[in-house]
Amino acid sequence: MSFDQEVTEYVAGRHIRMLNLTHGVLWDSTFSITENDGASSLTLSMRSVTRNPLKRVMMRLIAPMVQRALDKDVEATKAYAEKAADREGDSDAS
């Protein structure tokens, strides 16, 4: 499944916050980057908000599936960033 997200906050190199309304559920997602001793950490926080009790239950039921999909996305992002850093390191050595 894919959907559009609205960027509501953006601080380059720090965080991005996005909102999406899908099937009556507001998804509030924040990606934050922190640096510690030359290493970077990416943290993703997602929150679903709905007034519909049935949809609240559905969100609890699909949470493990969403978590697995997000884990794959974050791992792919990590691999891409590390590959880009390796390429950058190689060009610095030249």
Biopython code that builds the backbone (N, CA, C, O; Angstrom):
import numpy as np
from Bio.PDB.StructureBuilder import StructureBuilder

atoms = [
    (1, "MET", "N", (0.852, -1.179, 0.000)),
    (1, "MET", "CA", (0.000, 0.000, 0.000)),
    (1, "MET", "C", (0.891, 1.232, 0.000)),
    (1, "MET", "O", (1.922, 1.257, 0.673)),
    (2, "SER", "N", (0.512, 2.219, -0.726)),
    (2, "SER", "CA", (1.246, 3.478, -0.708)),
    (2, "SER", "C", (0.255, 4.613, -0.497)),
    (2, "SER", "O", (-0.937, 4.474, -0.768)),
    (3, "PHE", "N", (0.762, 5.727, -0.014)),
    (3, "PHE", "CA", (-0.089, 6.882, 0.233)),
    (3, "PHE", "C", (0.777, 8.126, 0.277)),
    (3, "PHE", "O", (1.993, 8.049, 0.456)),
    (4, "ASP", "N", (0.140, 9.262, 0.113)),
    (4, "ASP", "CA", (0.841, 10.538, 0.175)),
    (4, "ASP", "C", (0.876, 11.024, 1.613)),
    (4, "ASP", "O", (-0.048, 10.789, 2.391)),
    (5, "GLN", "N", (1.968, 11.710, 1.949)),
    (5, "GLN", "CA", (2.096, 12.286, 3.274)),
    (5, "GLN", "C", (2.369, 13.775, 3.141)),
    (5, "GLN", "O", (3.020, 14.216, 2.194)),
    (6, "GLU", "N", (1.871, 14.534, 4.086)),
    (6, "GLU", "CA", (2.108, 15.970, 4.120)),
    (6, "GLU", "C", (3.239, 16.243, 5.108)),
    (6, "GLU", "O", (3.159, 15.862, 6.276)),
    (7, "VAL", "N", (4.281, 16.899, 4.636)),
    (7, "VAL", "CA", (5.385, 17.274, 5.524)),
    (7, "VAL", "C", (4.939, 18.496, 6.317)),
    (7, "VAL", "O", (4.623, 19.538, 5.742)),
    (8, "THR", "N", (4.915, 18.360, 7.654)),
    (8, "THR", "CA", (4.465, 19.460, 8.506)),
    (8, "THR", "C", (5.615, 20.106, 9.274)),
    (8, "THR", "O", (5.486, 21.240, 9.736)),
    (9, "GLU", "N", (6.730, 19.405, 9.415)),
    (9, "GLU", "CA", (7.926, 19.955, 10.045)),
    (9, "GLU", "C", (9.138, 19.372, 9.342)),
    (9, "GLU", "O", (9.159, 18.192, 8.991)),
    (10, "TYR", "N", (10.154, 20.213, 9.138)),
    (10, "TYR", "CA", (11.385, 19.720, 8.534)),
    (10, "TYR", "C", (12.547, 20.552, 9.053)),
    (10, "TYR", "O", (12.563, 21.775, 8.909)),
    (11, "VAL", "N", (13.509, 19.886, 9.651)),
    (11, "VAL", "CA", (14.746, 20.515, 10.078)),
    (11, "VAL", "C", (15.862, 19.666, 9.473)),
    (11, "VAL", "O", (16.076, 18.527, 9.887)),
    (12, "ALA", "N", (16.570, 20.224, 8.492)),
    (12, "ALA", "CA", (17.590, 19.473, 7.749)),
    (12, "ALA", "C", (18.592, 18.829, 8.703)),
    (12, "ALA", "O", (19.135, 19.475, 9.599)),
    (13, "GLY", "N", (18.818, 17.538, 8.481)),
    (13, "GLY", "CA", (19.779, 16.800, 9.291)),
    (13, "GLY", "C", (19.314, 16.474, 10.698)),
    (13, "GLY", "O", (20.076, 15.897, 11.474)),
    (14, "ARG", "N", (18.089, 16.827, 11.045)),
    (14, "ARG", "CA", (17.576, 16.584, 12.405)),
    (14, "ARG", "C", (16.301, 15.748, 12.440)),
    (14, "ARG", "O", (16.269, 14.667, 13.028)),
    (15, "HIS", "N", (15.248, 16.265, 11.799)),
    (15, "HIS", "CA", (13.994, 15.506, 11.801)),
    (15, "HIS", "C", (13.051, 15.972, 10.712)),
    (15, "HIS", "O", (13.178, 17.062, 10.154)),
    (16, "ILE", "N", (12.088, 15.083, 10.432)),
    (16, "ILE", "CA", (10.989, 15.406, 9.527)),
    (16, "ILE", "C", (9.723, 14.788, 10.124)),
    (16, "ILE", "O", (9.735, 13.650, 10.591)),
    (17, "ARG", "N", (8.649, 15.548, 10.101)),
    (17, "ARG", "CA", (7.365, 15.069, 10.610)),
    (17, "ARG", "C", (6.376, 15.106, 9.459)),
    (17, "ARG", "O", (6.296, 16.087, 8.720)),
    (18, "MET", "N", (5.623, 14.020, 9.317)),
    (18, "MET", "CA", (4.664, 13.906, 8.223)),
    (18, "MET", "C", (3.325, 13.423, 8.752)),
    (18, "MET", "O", (3.256, 12.629, 9.690)),
    (19, "LEU", "N", (2.269, 13.916, 8.136)),
    (19, "LEU", "CA", (0.907, 13.502, 8.480)),
    (19, "LEU", "C", (0.246, 12.896, 7.255)),
    (19, "LEU", "O", (0.503, 13.297, 6.121)),
    (20, "ASN", "N", (-0.608, 11.923, 7.513)),
    (20, "ASN", "CA", (-1.355, 11.264, 6.458)),
    (20, "ASN", "C", (-2.693, 10.828, 7.020)),
    (20, "ASN", "O", (-2.762, 10.273, 8.117)),
    (21, "LEU", "N", (-3.751, 11.077, 6.273)),
    (21, "LEU", "CA", (-5.083, 10.613, 6.667)),
    (21, "LEU", "C", (-5.498, 9.517, 5.701)),
    (21, "LEU", "O", (-5.686, 9.770, 4.511)),
    (22, "THR", "N", (-5.642, 8.292, 6.214)),
    (22, "THR", "CA", (-6.003, 7.140, 5.407)),
    (22, "THR", "C", (-7.161, 6.405, 6.066)),
    (22, "THR", "O", (-7.061, 5.984, 7.219)),
    (23, "HIS", "N", (-8.246, 6.252, 5.343)),
    (23, "HIS", "CA", (-9.413, 5.502, 5.834)),
    (23, "HIS", "C", (-9.867, 5.980, 7.211)),
    (23, "HIS", "O", (-10.229, 5.169, 8.064)),
    (24, "GLY", "N", (-9.849, 7.285, 7.428)),
    (24, "GLY", "CA", (-10.323, 7.843, 8.680)),
    (24, "GLY", "C", (-9.335, 7.744, 9.831)),
    (24, "GLY", "O", (-9.698, 8.007, 10.978)),
    (25, "VAL", "N", (-8.094, 7.369, 9.548)),
    (25, "VAL", "CA", (-7.068, 7.273, 10.587)),
    (25, "VAL", "C", (-5.965, 8.275, 10.251)),
    (25, "VAL", "O", (-5.419, 8.263, 9.147)),
    (26, "LEU", "N", (-5.646, 9.137, 11.204)),
    (26, "LEU", "CA", (-4.555, 10.086, 11.038)),
    (26, "LEU", "C", (-3.264, 9.416, 11.493)),
    (26, "LEU", "O", (-3.155, 8.963, 12.632)),
    (27, "TRP", "N", (-2.287, 9.357, 10.588)),
    (27, "TRP", "CA", (-0.963, 8.809, 10.912)),
    (27, "TRP", "C", (-0.020, 9.987, 11.093)),
    (27, "TRP", "O", (0.128, 10.817, 10.196)),
    (28, "ASP", "N", (0.610, 10.057, 12.245)),
    (28, "ASP", "CA", (1.542, 11.123, 12.596)),
    (28, "ASP", "C", (2.912, 10.465, 12.755)),
    (28, "ASP", "O", (3.146, 9.728, 13.713)),
    (29, "SER", "N", (3.816, 10.737, 11.809)),
    (29, "SER", "CA", (5.120, 10.064, 11.774)),
    (29, "SER", "C", (6.245, 11.075, 11.910)),
    (29, "SER", "O", (6.224, 12.124, 11.265)),
    (30, "THR", "N", (7.222, 10.763, 12.744)),
    (30, "THR", "CA", (8.399, 11.613, 12.904)),
    (30, "THR", "C", (9.647, 10.760, 12.761)),
    (30, "THR", "O", (9.809, 9.756, 13.454)),
    (31, "PHE", "N", (10.527, 11.169, 11.856)),
    (31, "PHE", "CA", (11.838, 10.556, 11.674)),
    (31, "PHE", "C", (12.845, 11.513, 12.293)),
    (31, "PHE", "O", (12.917, 12.676, 11.896)),
    (32, "SER", "N", (13.621, 11.041, 13.258)),
    (32, "SER", "CA", (14.613, 11.888, 13.924)),
    (32, "SER", "C", (15.992, 11.274, 13.774)),
    (32, "SER", "O", (16.151, 10.055, 13.846)),
    (33, "ILE", "N", (16.981, 12.119, 13.565)),
    (33, "ILE", "CA", (18.372, 11.677, 13.437)),
    (33, "ILE", "C", (19.165, 12.284, 14.590)),
    (33, "ILE", "O", (19.097, 13.486, 14.849)),
    (34, "THR", "N", (19.917, 11.425, 15.274)),
    (34, "THR", "CA", (20.808, 11.892, 16.326)),
    (34, "THR", "C", (22.209, 11.394, 16.036)),
    (34, "THR", "O", (22.391, 10.336, 15.433)),
    (35, "GLU", "N", (23.188, 12.154, 16.464)),
    (35, "GLU", "CA", (24.595, 11.803, 16.240)),
    (35, "GLU", "C", (25.265, 11.617, 17.590)),
    (35, "GLU", "O", (25.049, 12.384, 18.528)),
    (36, "ASN", "N", (26.098, 10.561, 17.663)),
    (36, "ASN", "CA", (26.816, 10.281, 18.899)),
    (36, "ASN", "C", (28.159, 9.647, 18.546)),
    (36, "ASN", "O", (28.191, 8.548, 17.991)),
    (37, "ASP", "N", (29.236, 10.300, 18.849)),
    (37, "ASP", "CA", (30.585, 9.791, 18.586)),
    (37, "ASP", "C", (30.779, 9.378, 17.133)),
    (37, "ASP", "O", (31.345, 8.320, 16.861)),
    (38, "GLY", "N", (30.315, 10.202, 16.199)),
    (38, "GLY", "CA", (30.518, 9.937, 14.779)),
    (38, "GLY", "C", (29.545, 8.950, 14.167)),
    (38, "GLY", "O", (29.615, 8.697, 12.965)),
    (39, "ALA", "N", (28.645, 8.385, 14.946)),
    (39, "ALA", "CA", (27.633, 7.456, 14.427)),
    (39, "ALA", "C", (26.270, 8.155, 14.456)),
    (39, "ALA", "O", (26.009, 9.003, 15.310)),
    (40, "SER", "N", (25.423, 7.786, 13.520)),
    (40, "SER", "CA", (24.084, 8.374, 13.459)),
    (40, "SER", "C", (23.038, 7.326, 13.795)),
    (40, "SER", "O", (23.192, 6.143, 13.490)),
    (41, "SER", "N", (21.975, 7.787, 14.428)),
    (41, "SER", "CA", (20.834, 6.914, 14.730)),
    (41, "SER", "C", (19.581, 7.538, 14.137)),
    (41, "SER", "O", (19.349, 8.741, 14.257)),
    (42, "LEU", "N", (18.779, 6.698, 13.496)),
    (42, "LEU", "CA", (17.500, 7.129, 12.942)),
    (42, "LEU", "C", (16.396, 6.518, 13.795)),
    (42, "LEU", "O", (16.339, 5.303, 13.982)),
    (43, "THR", "N", (15.530, 7.368, 14.304)),
    (43, "THR", "CA", (14.405, 6.913, 15.116)),
    (43, "THR", "C", (13.112, 7.291, 14.398)),
    (43, "THR", "O", (12.931, 8.431, 13.971)),
    (44, "LEU", "N", (12.235, 6.330, 14.278)),
    (44, "LEU", "CA", (10.938, 6.564, 13.659)),
    (44, "LEU", "C", (9.861, 6.366, 14.717)),
    (44, "LEU", "O", (9.784, 5.320, 15.362)),
    (45, "SER", "N", (9.034, 7.389, 14.879)),
    (45, "SER", "CA", (7.885, 7.297, 15.786)),
    (45, "SER", "C", (6.632, 7.478, 14.950)),
    (45, "SER", "O", (6.500, 8.452, 14.208)),
    (46, "MET", "N", (5.714, 6.533, 15.077)),
    (46, "MET", "CA", (4.443, 6.625, 14.364)),
    (46, "MET", "C", (3.308, 6.501, 15.372)),
    (46, "MET", "O", (3.341, 5.691, 16.298)),
    (47, "ARG", "N", (2.311, 7.334, 15.152)),
    (47, "ARG", "CA", (1.146, 7.303, 16.021)),
    (47, "ARG", "C", (-0.088, 7.338, 15.141)),
    (47, "ARG", "O", (-0.168, 8.140, 14.211)),
    (48, "SER", "N", (-1.042, 6.482, 15.426)),
    (48, "SER", "CA", (-2.308, 6.512, 14.690)),
    (48, "SER", "C", (-3.385, 7.079, 15.607)),
    (48, "SER", "O", (-3.466, 6.732, 16.785)),
    (49, "VAL", "N", (-4.211, 7.960, 15.040)),
    (49, "VAL", "CA", (-5.236, 8.631, 15.834)),
    (49, "VAL", "C", (-6.573, 8.501, 15.105)),
    (49, "VAL", "O", (-6.691, 8.849, 13.931)),
    (50, "THR", "N", (-7.569, 7.998, 15.818)),
    (50, "THR", "CA", (-8.928, 7.919, 15.281)),
    (50, "THR", "C", (-9.909, 7.927, 16.437)),
    (50, "THR", "O", (-9.601, 7.466, 17.536)),
    (51, "ARG", "N", (-11.074, 8.449, 16.179)),
    (51, "ARG", "CA", (-12.136, 8.438, 17.198)),
    (51, "ARG", "C", (-12.989, 7.186, 17.090)),
    (51, "ARG", "O", (-13.753, 6.872, 18.003)),
    (52, "ASN", "N", (-12.864, 6.478, 15.994)),
    (52, "ASN", "CA", (-13.675, 5.300, 15.737)),
    (52, "ASN", "C", (-13.140, 4.113, 16.550)),
    (52, "ASN", "O", (-12.001, 3.699, 16.334)),
    (53, "PRO", "N", (-13.925, 3.559, 17.472)),
    (53, "PRO", "CA", (-13.447, 2.456, 18.315)),
    (53, "PRO", "C", (-13.050, 1.207, 17.517)),
    (53, "PRO", "O", (-12.084, 0.528, 17.864)),
    (54, "LEU", "N", (-13.793, 0.908, 16.454)),
    (54, "LEU", "CA", (-13.464, -0.259, 15.640)),
    (54, "LEU", "C", (-12.101, -0.065, 14.957)),
    (54, "LEU", "O", (-11.298, -0.995, 14.889)),
    (55, "LYS", "N", (-11.856, 1.125, 14.465)),
    (55, "LYS", "CA", (-10.570, 1.407, 13.820)),
    (55, "LYS", "C", (-9.421, 1.366, 14.827)),
    (55, "LYS", "O", (-8.309, 0.972, 14.477)),
    (56, "ARG", "N", (-9.676, 1.766, 16.061)),
    (56, "ARG", "CA", (-8.645, 1.654, 17.113)),
    (56, "ARG", "C", (-8.244, 0.200, 17.317)),
    (56, "ARG", "O", (-7.060, -0.121, 17.418)),
    (57, "VAL", "N", (-9.244, -0.675, 17.376)),
    (57, "VAL", "CA", (-8.973, -2.107, 17.523)),
    (57, "VAL", "C", (-8.207, -2.617, 16.302)),
    (57, "VAL", "O", (-7.251, -3.380, 16.439)),
    (58, "MET", "N", (-8.626, -2.199, 15.120)),
    (58, "MET", "CA", (-7.940, -2.618, 13.885)),
    (58, "MET", "C", (-6.469, -2.188, 13.905)),
    (58, "MET", "O", (-5.595, -2.948, 13.490)),
    (59, "MET", "N", (-6.196, -0.971, 14.388)),
    (59, "MET", "CA", (-4.816, -0.486, 14.440)),
    (59, "MET", "C", (-3.973, -1.373, 15.353)),
    (59, "MET", "O", (-2.814, -1.653, 15.049)),
    (60, "ARG", "N", (-4.546, -1.811, 16.456)),
    (60, "ARG", "CA", (-3.833, -2.723, 17.371)),
    (60, "ARG", "C", (-3.561, -4.069, 16.689)),
    (60, "ARG", "O", (-2.500, -4.666, 16.874)),
    (61, "LEU", "N", (-4.524, -4.532, 15.907)),
    (61, "LEU", "CA", (-4.369, -5.832, 15.252)),
    (61, "LEU", "C", (-3.334, -5.801, 14.123)),
    (61, "LEU", "O", (-2.612, -6.776, 13.914)),
    (62, "ILE", "N", (-3.263, -4.678, 13.394)),
    (62, "ILE", "CA", (-2.321, -4.622, 12.281)),
    (62, "ILE", "C", (-0.943, -4.096, 12.694)),
    (62, "ILE", "O", (-0.019, -4.076, 11.881)),
    (63, "ALA", "N", (-0.801, -3.672, 13.952)),
    (63, "ALA", "CA", (0.468, -3.096, 14.413)),
    (63, "ALA", "C", (1.675, -3.996, 14.134)),
    (63, "ALA", "O", (2.696, -3.486, 13.672)),
    (64, "PRO", "N", (1.613, -5.311, 14.391)),
    (64, "PRO", "CA", (2.788, -6.146, 14.093)),
    (64, "PRO", "C", (3.152, -6.164, 12.604)),
    (64, "PRO", "O", (4.332, -6.173, 12.255)),
    (65, "MET", "N", (2.142, -6.169, 11.730)),
    (65, "MET", "CA", (2.400, -6.154, 10.295)),
    (65, "MET", "C", (3.040, -4.825, 9.878)),
    (65, "MET", "O", (3.973, -4.807, 9.075)),
    (66, "VAL", "N", (2.543, -3.732, 10.420)),
    (66, "VAL", "CA", (3.102, -2.413, 10.127)),
    (66, "VAL", "C", (4.540, -2.345, 10.631)),
    (66, "VAL", "O", (5.413, -1.805, 9.951)),
    (67, "GLN", "N", (4.787, -2.890, 11.815)),
    (67, "GLN", "CA", (6.144, -2.879, 12.380)),
    (67, "GLN", "C", (7.121, -3.636, 11.479)),
    (67, "GLN", "O", (8.234, -3.168, 11.240)),
    (68, "ARG", "N", (6.715, -4.785, 10.988)),
    (68, "ARG", "CA", (7.593, -5.558, 10.093)),
    (68, "ARG", "C", (7.894, -4.786, 8.808)),
    (68, "ARG", "O", (9.032, -4.773, 8.339)),
    (69, "ALA", "N", (6.887, -4.154, 8.252)),
    (69, "ALA", "CA", (7.090, -3.370, 7.021)),
    (69, "ALA", "C", (8.015, -2.190, 7.288)),
    (69, "ALA", "O", (8.888, -1.888, 6.474)),
    (70, "LEU", "N", (7.831, -1.529, 8.416)),
    (70, "LEU", "CA", (8.695, -0.393, 8.758)),
    (70, "LEU", "C", (10.126, -0.842, 9.016)),
    (70, "LEU", "O", (11.073, -0.155, 8.632)),
    (71, "ASP", "N", (10.286, -1.987, 9.661)),
    (71, "ASP", "CA", (11.638, -2.525, 9.892)),
    (71, "ASP", "C", (12.367, -2.718, 8.567)),
    (71, "ASP", "O", (13.547, -2.384, 8.450)),
    (72, "LYS", "N", (11.667, -3.257, 7.567)),
    (72, "LYS", "CA", (12.270, -3.444, 6.240)),
    (72, "LYS", "C", (12.642, -2.104, 5.612)),
    (72, "LYS", "O", (13.718, -1.959, 5.033)),
    (73, "ASP", "N", (11.748, -1.130, 5.731)),
    (73, "ASP", "CA", (12.020, 0.192, 5.159)),
    (73, "ASP", "C", (13.237, 0.842, 5.818)),
    (73, "ASP", "O", (14.090, 1.414, 5.139)),
    (74, "VAL", "N", (13.306, 0.749, 7.139)),
    (74, "VAL", "CA", (14.427, 1.361, 7.864)),
    (74, "VAL", "C", (15.727, 0.639, 7.530)),
    (74, "VAL", "O", (16.762, 1.286, 7.370)),
    (75, "GLU", "N", (15.695, -0.671, 7.422)),
    (75, "GLU", "CA", (16.908, -1.420, 7.049)),
    (75, "GLU", "C", (17.369, -1.038, 5.644)),
    (75, "GLU", "O", (18.569, -0.914, 5.401)),
    (76, "ALA", "N", (16.431, -0.853, 4.720)),
    (76, "ALA", "CA", (16.790, -0.440, 3.360)),
    (76, "ALA", "C", (17.384, 0.970, 3.371)),
    (76, "ALA", "O", (18.342, 1.246, 2.650)),
    (77, "THR", "N", (16.826, 1.848, 4.175)),
    (77, "THR", "CA", (17.358, 3.207, 4.305)),
    (77, "THR", "C", (18.758, 3.176, 4.891)),
    (77, "THR", "O", (19.639, 3.905, 4.435)),
    (78, "LYS", "N", (18.971, 2.340, 5.894)),
    (78, "LYS", "CA", (20.285, 2.202, 6.521)),
    (78, "LYS", "C", (21.312, 1.697, 5.501)),
    (78, "LYS", "O", (22.418, 2.230, 5.412)),
    (79, "ALA", "N", (20.944, 0.681, 4.742)),
    (79, "ALA", "CA", (21.864, 0.127, 3.739)),
    (79, "ALA", "C", (22.218, 1.183, 2.694)),
    (79, "ALA", "O", (23.375, 1.293, 2.289)),
    (80, "TYR", "N", (21.232, 1.953, 2.261)),
    (80, "TYR", "CA", (21.481, 3.003, 1.279)),
    (80, "TYR", "C", (22.426, 4.062, 1.846)),
    (80, "TYR", "O", (23.378, 4.468, 1.180)),
    (81, "ALA", "N", (22.162, 4.506, 3.070)),
    (81, "ALA", "CA", (22.998, 5.539, 3.691)),
    (81, "ALA", "C", (24.427, 5.045, 3.892)),
    (81, "ALA", "O", (25.381, 5.785, 3.651)),
    (82, "GLU", "N", (24.575, 3.801, 4.330)),
    (82, "GLU", "CA", (25.916, 3.256, 4.546)),
    (82, "GLU", "C", (26.668, 3.104, 3.227)),
    (82, "GLU", "O", (27.874, 3.346, 3.167)),
    (83, "LYS", "N", (25.960, 2.702, 2.171)),
    (83, "LYS", "CA", (26.584, 2.570, 0.860)),
    (83, "LYS", "C", (27.026, 3.939, 0.352)),
    (83, "LYS", "O", (28.119, 4.078, -0.198)),
    (84, "ALA", "N", (26.181, 4.945, 0.536)),
    (84, "ALA", "CA", (26.533, 6.309, 0.117)),
    (84, "ALA", "C", (27.730, 6.816, 0.910)),
    (84, "ALA", "O", (28.610, 7.473, 0.353)),
    (85, "ALA", "N", (27.769, 6.517, 2.204)),
    (85, "ALA", "CA", (28.902, 6.947, 3.037)),
    (85, "ALA", "C", (30.181, 6.253, 2.587)),
    (85, "ALA", "O", (31.247, 6.869, 2.570)),
    (86, "ASP", "N", (30.084, 4.976, 2.223)),
    (86, "ASP", "CA", (31.255, 4.245, 1.725)),
    (86, "ASP", "C", (31.760, 4.863, 0.424)),
    (86, "ASP", "O", (32.967, 5.027, 0.244)),
    (87, "ARG", "N", (30.844, 5.208, -0.485)),
    (87, "ARG", "CA", (31.238, 5.827, -1.752)),
    (87, "ARG", "C", (31.903, 7.181, -1.489)),
    (87, "ARG", "O", (32.895, 7.526, -2.132)),
    (88, "GLU", "N", (31.358, 7.938, -0.551)),
    (88, "GLU", "CA", (31.916, 9.238, -0.207)),
    (88, "GLU", "C", (33.316, 9.070, 0.394)),
    (88, "GLU", "O", (34.230, 9.835, 0.086)),
    (89, "GLY", "N", (33.467, 8.068, 1.247)),
    (89, "GLY", "CA", (34.774, 7.765, 1.845)),
    (89, "GLY", "C", (35.793, 7.371, 0.800)),
    (89, "GLY", "O", (36.957, 7.761, 0.885)),
    (90, "ASP", "N", (35.364, 6.598, -0.192)),
    (90, "ASP", "CA", (36.255, 6.190, -1.280)),
    (90, "ASP", "C", (36.720, 7.391, -2.094)),
    (90, "ASP", "O", (37.881, 7.456, -2.497)),
    (91, "SER", "N", (35.821, 8.340, -2.338)),
    (91, "SER", "CA", (36.201, 9.519, -3.137)),
    (91, "SER", "C", (37.097, 10.442, -2.327)),
    (91, "SER", "O", (37.918, 11.149, -2.912)),
    (92, "ASP", "N", (36.972, 10.465, -0.999)),
    (92, "ASP", "CA", (37.845, 11.275, -0.154)),
    (92, "ASP", "C", (39.252, 10.732, -0.144)),
    (92, "ASP", "O", (40.210, 11.493, -0.007)),
    (93, "ALA", "N", (39.396, 9.421, -0.289)),
    (93, "ALA", "CA", (40.712, 8.767, -0.252)),
    (93, "ALA", "C", (41.474, 9.003, -1.540)),
    (93, "ALA", "O", (42.696, 8.855, -1.566)),
    (94, "SER", "N", (40.778, 9.369, -2.618)),
    (94, "SER", "CA", (41.440, 9.567, -3.920)),
    (94, "SER", "C", (42.250, 10.823, -3.973)),
    (94, "SER", "O", (42.861, 11.121, -4.999)),
]
sb = StructureBuilder()
sb.init_structure("model")
sb.init_model(0)
sb.init_chain("A")
sb.init_seg("    ")
for serial, (resi, resn, name, xyz) in enumerate(atoms, 1):
    if name == "N":
        sb.init_residue(resn, " ", resi, " ")
    sb.init_atom(name, np.array(xyz, "f"), 0.0, 1.0, " ", f" {name:<3s}", serial, name[0])
structure = sb.get_structure()
